[in-house]
Amino acid sequence: VIIIRVKFVGRGMEGLAMLKQLIGQLQHLLDSQSHHHSSSSSPFLLQQPSHHTILLQQHPRWTAFDIENSSVDDCFGVEMAAGKSHSFRMQEPLKPPPTKKPRRDRSRGKSSGRSCTSEVMEQEIWKDFPEDLFEAVIARLPIATFFRFRSVCRRWSSLLASQSFSQHCAQVPQENPWFYTITHENVNSGAMYDPSLKKWHHPSISAMPTKLIVLPVASAGGLVCFLDIGHRNFYVCNPLTQSFKELPARSVRVWSRVAVGMIANGNSAGSGYKILWVGCDGEYEVYDSMKNSWSRPGNMPGSMMLPLALNFRSQAVSIDSTLYFMRSDPEGVVSYDMATGVWKQYIIPVPLHLTDHTLAEYDGQIMLAGLLTKNAATCVCIWELQKMTLLWKEVDRMPNIWCLDFYGKHVRMTCLGNKGLLMLSLRSKQMNRLVTYNIAKKEWLKVPGCVVPHGRKRQWIACGTAFHPCLTAVA
């Protein structure tokens, strides 16, 4: 048995650091002696003058000894006796550590130095925590914790159907959107990207039809709208909670391609949503989730240029109750107000040498993202629509050092999101790159490759849409 007596004389933070260093040296010494003594497996006995005794096993580290809350002087005395063959006395002060410990190590030392009971939430403290505050706190947790907190207890899992919890979630400001994508290799299963954690999730929507290829085409209020590849059936789903609904059949059968837009009626989960589809010949219908039916509010005005040569690579963007679609011949923008049922069109030429362009939106302003290609040089550029002149003004472009990777390559671009944060899929025969662009910060970031669980090969993103994750959104 090795007896260590530590004499505390005064106070001082520097002494705490010395004591930590001393304990580390003692551990090293004792470990070196453990190979020569059969008694090394016995617990070490650490005694303090305050009549508290702590038993420390040989293998656990000495940081379990609580020294953060102790009082020591800059100089202290230590006596150690290890039998007749090993004994020494040290009275000189120890030098402080030469370098400052990392913050992670300091916080780890503080947490590990507490008693075992402090690592568990004290029942005497937390039993009186107001019940109505639980929902307010949980609603402000990072969305990624949703996958864990539902398993805490039945009550927490049932919060998703609580009206009060829905109100708390509506009060939390929306952060950056997530992205729901479909990959070439797994067309019937989606992959969600969380830009805050830079992490991919792979949800399994069990209610989604398995014999059809369904593609995400629009989103609003935490819900994603899907359309099958044959443009016949619509589905709405919350990818986080798997709340799922197949929409009723449309009254107008259109077998050609259609453009789709979606808006939420309000901030709360029970306020519902509306979906608009429009065809090239001018047919269109509006779905109202509160009525669970499709309707045709009226006809397009005669001033609209038909047929609508829509840019199907560009998803619709919404500003308040108005949806905006991009048309390609003539170039411009078509809008529809879901509240008033009014159609408008704006003839706006796109910048020269522009390809793969798509609409975006930020803070009520219409934006444009596309590939600007001239000779062998290619670059991603961002434009803003000027309200007075109805012309596109370039406001940013991808860093030149990134654009060098595109030189001489036939690059194609797909924009997967259009709400403040854009995800751009850039691909060629030699390259497959994902990039996010933050319109507010003018920040370009590379996205880690999408790899399915237990897989190694990176997936090619085929299409996708941005959505603001919401725990209480109901399809």
N, C-alpha and C positions, 0 to 999 in steps of 0.2 A: 504494500500500500504506500503510495506516495502522498505526502501531506504538504500542501502548499498554503502558506499563510500570507495574505496580502494585507498590509497595514495602510489604511487610508488616513491621511493627515489633514488634508484641506480640500479645496475645491479648485477646479480648473479644467477647461476643455482639452488643453494640451496633454494633461495627464491621462485623459481617457484614451487618446491616441497611443500614448506610451504603453498603457496597460494592454491595449489590443496587440501591440507589437510584441510585448513580453509573452503574452499567452501563445502567440504564434511560434515564438522561439521555444517555449516549453513544450509545445506539441511536437515540434521537430525533434527536440532532444529525446522526448519519451518514445517517439516512433523509432528513433535509431537504437534505443536500448531494448526495444521489444523483441529484437531478434536474439538477444543473449539471455533473456530471463523467461522462464516458464510462467512466471506470475504476471506477464504483461497483459494477459487477457482479463485481468481483474479490473473492476472499475476504479477510476481515479477519484480520490476524495479531495474536494476543494473546500477549504474552510475560510470563512470571513470573520472578522472581529464582531460583526453584528449578529452572531450566533445563528446565521443561516447556513445550511449545509446543502450543497448541490452535488449530486452524483453524476459524473460524466463517463460514458462508455469510451472505449479507446477509439473506435472508428468515427463516431460523430464529431463534427468540428466544434472547436471551443467557442465559436460565436454564439452558442446557446447560452453562454454566461451573460447575464444582463449587466452590461457596463455603460450603456448609453445613459441610463438614468441614475448612475452612481456619482458620488462626489469624491474626487481624488485631488491630491496636490501635484504640482509639477514634479516633486521628488517624493518617492515612496520607497519603503524597504520590503524586500522579499526574502523569505527564508524557505529553503527546500531541503527536505531530508529524504533520501532514497536508500536507506539502509546504511550499513557500515562502509560498503565499498564505494558509494557515491554520495558525496555531500559537499555543498559549497554555500557561500554566503555572498550576496550581492547587495551593496548599499549605494552604488553610484546611480545617478539618474540616467534614464534612457533617452536617446535622441529621438525626436519626433520623426515620423515617416518622411522620407525625402520628397514624395510626390503626393498630390491630393488624390484621394480615392474617387473613382467615377461615381456619378450620382446613383447609378443602378446598384453599385456595391454598397453605398451608404444607406440607401433605402432598404436593401436586403438585410443589412446588419441591424437596422432598427426593428424591422418586422420580426426577424429571427430572435432578437434579444428579449422579446416579451415572453411572458409566461404562456403556457399552453392554453389556458382559459381565454386569453385575450385574442387568440387567433379565431375563435368562434364568436359569433355575435352574442353579446351579453343579453340574456333573456330579460334581466331586470331593466335594461335600458330600452330594448326594442319592443317589448311587449306592449308598451303604451304608445307606440308609433301610430298616429292617426290613420284610420283605414282609408279615408278619402284621399290621402296623399300617395298611396301606393300606385294608383292609376296615373297620377300626374308624373310620378318619377319614372314609371315604366314607359310611358309615352315618349319620354325624352331620351331613352336609351338609344344607342346606335341600332339601326335596323338589323344589322347582322346578328345581334343578340337574340332576335326573335326566334331563331332556330334552336336556342337553348332554353329561353325562359318558359316556353310552353310546357316543358317537362318538369318544372319545379313542383307544381301542384295543379289540381283540377281547377281551382279558382283562378289562377293566373291564365290557364289555358282557355277558360271561358270568357276572358276579357275581350276577345275579338268580337263577341256578340253583344257587348255592353254598349249601351247608348252613351253613357257618361264617359267611357274610355274613348269612344269615337270623338266626342267633343274635345277631350284633352289632346288627341292626336291632331285634330284640326287646328288647334292653337299653336302647334309647334311649327316654326318656319320650315319650308321645304329646302332641303340641301340639294346637292348635285343629283341629277337623275341617275338611275341605273340603266343598263342596256340589256334588252332581251334579244338574243340572236339565234339564228339557225345556221348550222354548219353544213358543208357539202357532205360530210361523212355520216351525219346523223340528222337527216331531214325531219324526222318525227320526234326529236327531243331537242329542247332548247338549252342554251347556256346563258346565264345571267352574269353580268360583270358589275362589280361594286367598285367605282372609282375611288372612293374614300379609303378603302383597304387594299385596293389594287388586287382584287381577288375574284376568281371565277367561281360561280356556283352552278350546279347542274340539277335543276329541279326536275321532278318527274310528275307531269300532269296526267293523272290516271284517267280522267274523264275524256281526254282528247282522243278523237278517233285515230286508230292506228293504221287503217287501210287508206287514209287520205293524206296527202301532203298539205299541211296548213301553214300559212306564212303570216307572221306578224305585220300588220299594215298600218296600225294607228294605235294611239293610247291617250288616256285622259283619266285623271282622278285615281291613279294607282292601278288602273285596269288596262289590259292589252286586248286589242281587237284582232282576231285572226280571220283569214279568208282562205278557203281551200283553193288549190291551184287551178281548179276548173271554174272559179269565180261563181260558185253556186250557193255555198253555205257560209254563214258568218258564225263566229264563236267569240265569246268574251270571257276573259279569265283574269283572276288575280294570281300572278305567278308565285307570290309568297304564301298565300293561304290555300291555293288551289280552288277557290270559289269559282265555279264554272257554270256557263250557260250557253246553250245553243239557241240562236235567235230564230224566230219563226221564218217561214219561207217568204220571199219577197213577192209582192203582187205583180211586179214587172219582171219578166224573164229576159235577161240580157246575157248573151253568151260571149260577148266580146270583153276586152279588158275594161276594168273600172278603176277609178281613183276613189280612195276612202279617206274621210276625215272624221274626227271624234272630238267632242267637248264634254266637260262635266257641267252639270246644272248648278252646282254650288260646291262649297268646301266640305260639307258633311257627307258621310257615307250614304245616307238615306236620300240625298237630293237627286240621285239618278244621273243619267247621261244620255247623249244623243249621238247617233252615227249617221253620216251622210255618204252615199255612194253616187257617183256620177259617171255616165258612160260617154263615149265619143260622139254619139248622135244626139246628145242633149237630154237623154233620160236620166232621171235622178229620183231618189227616195230618201226619206228621213226616218230613222228608227228612234222611238222614244221609249226608254226603259220603264218609265212610270206607267205607260199604257201597254207596253209589251207588244207593239205593233208597228208596221211600216205605214207611212203615209206619203202622199205626193202633194205638197202644199200648193203647187201651181206649176206654171210652165216657164221655161226660160224666155226672157224678152227677145223680141225680134232683132235687137241690136247685137246680140251675141253671135259671134262668128262660128258657124257650124259647118262641118263637124269640128269637135274639139280635139285638136291634135295635142293631147296632154303629154307631159314629160313624166312617164311612169317611174323613172328612176328617182324622182323627187317626191317625197311624202308631203302631205298637206301640213301646213302649220296653222295654229290657232292663236288669235289674239282676242281675248274676251269671248264673245259669241260668234265671231267671224272666222271662217275657214278660208285659207288661201291655197290655190293650186297653181302650179307652173304649167303654162302651155308653151309649145315649141314652134307652132306655125299658125299665125305669126307669134313671134317671141313676146312673152308678157306674163301677166298674172291674172287669174280669175278668182273672184271672191264670192262667198255666199254667207249671208248673215242668217244664222239659225234662229234668231229671235224675230226678225222681220220678214224673212223669206225673200230678200232682195239679192239679185245677182248683179255683179259688176265685172268689168274687164278693163285691164290696163295694158296697152301695147308698150313694152319696155324692152328694147334691144339689149341682149347680153353682151358683155365685153368680147372683143375679138380674140380669136385663138382659144376659146374656152370650150372644154368638154367635160362630160360627167358632172354637170352642175346641178345643184339641188338647193331648195329653199331652206332657210333656218329662221329662228326667231329668238330675240333676246330683249327683254324689258319693253315689250310692245313695239319693237323695231324689226322690220323684215330684213333678213340677211341673206347672203348668197355665198355658197362654198363651191369651188370647182377647181379643175386642173387647167392651168394655163400652160399651153405647149407652143413653143416657137422654135423652129429648126429641130435640134436634138435635145433642147433643154425643156424640162418640165418642172413645174412648181405648183403647190397648193396655195390658192389665194382666197381671201375673205373680202366680200364687198358688203356695203350697207346701202339700202335704198333711200335716196334723198326724197323726203316728202314733198318739197317744193318743186323740184325739177323732174321728179320721177326718173332719175338716172342712177346707175350703180356707181358708187365711189369706193375704191379699194381702201381698206383700213388695216389690213395685215396680210402677211404671207409667211409660209413655213421658213424656218432658218435655212440659209443657203447651204450650210454644211450637210443638212439632211437632203436637200434637193439634189445634191451632187450624186446621190445614190440612184437617182432616176435618169441620169443623163444617158441618152442613147437607148433607153428601154421603152417598150410599149406598155405604159402603165395605165391601169384602169382603177377608178376610185368609186367606192360606194359609201354614202353618208348614212350612218345608222341612227343618228339622233339629230334633233333640230331645236332643242330647248335649252339654250344657254351653254350646254356642254355637248360638243359634237364628237362622235367616234367615227373615224375615217378608216376604211379598209382599203389599203393600197396594195395592188398585186400585179405581178407580171410573171413571165416564165421563170425568172431567176429570183423573185422576191415575193414575200408575203408579210406585210407589215400592218400593224394596227396602231393608230395614233389618236389621242384625244386632244381637242382644242377647247380651251375655256375662253369664251368670248369676252367675259368681263375682265379677266386677268390677262388676256392675250398670251396664254400659256400653252405651249405644245409639250405633250408628254407621250412617251412610248408606252404601249400597253403590253403586258406580258402575254405570251402566247397562250391560246386556249387549248388545254389538254384535258381530255376526259379522265375521270378517276381511274387509277390503276393503269393508265395508258402512258405512252411516251411520245407518240406522234402529235404534232401540233395540228389543230383543226383549221380548216379554211372557212372563214365566215362568209356565208352566202347572202344573208339579208338580216335585218333587225330593225328595232325601233327603241327609242328612249322612253322610259316611264318613271314617274316619281313613285318610289315604293311606299305603300300605304297598308298598314296591318288590318284596317277595318273596311276597306273598299269591298263591296259586295257586287258580284256580277248579276 
